[in-house]
């Protein structure tokens, strides 16, 4: 995954190493490489503003950096770039969703997870994948079918429930979504269930009624996690939608869906830089098991690995 973004950073390292003449990097040693990197970042779906920030951060860190005349110059340059990216994202935590949930379960049940995002991004499928993972761990799951306006939404979730093994609480078509979420939580609480996963509507993000509906669900359900699911392949279009959501409802973290077919990789950087929220998981396929934990630190480390072909 993300081989094009990995290639962009590999090209940066190579160009800087080829240009350097002394033990200390000068502005001339890095400027041409950073100009090339900027273009490649934008081509990899990194938003223009974010590409500007990344290049500026790297310029400030690379110019004046000491690199050995003898020895592993590439390794030294990679280390400088890695540290610059880590520092720039220092306020974006690495969150282990499962570990945080386990801590919450020690105090009370159920843990409530609310899924946000437009239709077509993979929100309901991601909910089912997480339910599958939780069931594999031995947890009981109840899903709230709070998308009560889209035809077939309840039936879609119920079909996942049959396959994975979780109960779906849903209302009639046109019912109050917040009431559905509340009923699901009460149902789970009365039976000692571990998790409630709330599926929500995903009409156009500019729909004011939808935003009010989501805010009401958050007030009533008080979710422990409000998770925005974005389609990795949509790049900056998905980011603009996420910004609209973030302006109206709380977003605690994200899931990058369809990451297995996304080779550019820039939307991951863009979302973390812009929303300053952790990414919990990557969706990496069609199977229920295709949901993998995301680590910011590991992601940045992978971007700077020398060998990336075929990743």
Secondary structure, 3 states (H helix, E strand, C coil): CCHHHHHHHHHHHHHHHHHCCCCECCHHHHHHHHHHHHHHHHHCCCCHHHHHHHHHHHHHHHCCCECCCCCCHHHHHHHHHHHHHHHHCCCCCCCCHHHHHHHHHCCCCCEEEEEECCCCCCHHHHHHHHHHHHHHCCCCEEEEECCCCCCCHHHHHHHHHHHHCCEEEECCCCCCHHHHHHHHHHHHHHHCCCEEEEECCCCCCCCHHHHHHHHHHHHHHCCCEEEEEEEHHHCHHHHHHHHHHHHHCCCCEEEEECHHHCCCCHHHHHHHHHHCCEEEEEECCCCCCCEEECCHHHHHHHHCCCCCCCC
